[in-house]
Amino acid sequence: MTVEMIAKLKKKENKKMCIAIFKPKNTKLKRKHLENSAEANPDGFGVAWSDGQKLRTFRTMKAGEWIDKVQSLEDFPAIIHARIRTHGKTDLENCHPFRVSGGLAFIHNGCLPISTASKPDRSDTWHFNAYVLRPLIRDTRGVTAPVVELLHEYARGSKLAFLDYRGRHLIIHEKSGQWEGGAWYSNCSYKNRVGFSWKGGGYTIPPAYVSPIQTYSGGSVPVDDVEAVEKAIEENSIRRWERKNMDEWSGYGW
């Protein structure tokens, strides 16, 4: 394992930036998926849901409150977010969802091409909502087809999920995320992470999110096959790390 390879892992991970989730009605997310999302994105949490007549929102800085709230909303369509700070303060005002209007809210995963100089304490998503999205939706009187096309172009590299008071949803760059268990996730930070270190190699790999194939020294193995992963770890003298806060990896070039 080289420094260049570790840098590549770091670059790949940094592209995630928060997690955005859409849950249709009558869908319950696994608690473990929410716990993993909160651990990887610990800087604030929120959810918006529709009861068919009104759009309601909930935001908190406490992961446990967020998880309990989301799990109580099995019967309702919802957009769900866990934040990792890229711009602005780590506070409730920067938590998603953001209301575009009384009956429309959205969440965002990524970085948007907008200056945050006017209010440095606020995030890029906050600025996007205040100075772009709200005026645009007001002037066009809704999320029209041209607006959807514009959002796809403007938010390249990002993913956006909208929900209105009727329970209708829209996902911008849906194919860049993934569906699992009936819900859409903007990235894989909801999955379990497996970390490895090569004995005597001099370098440590920070925890990697579980994906369909986990590559290791000497080959690769489907990570859904837990026994195969454990065997690969044992045969290749690779040691499993416990799940840790990402800040603990700063000394390893993460």
Disulfide bonds with the S-S distance in Angstrom:
none
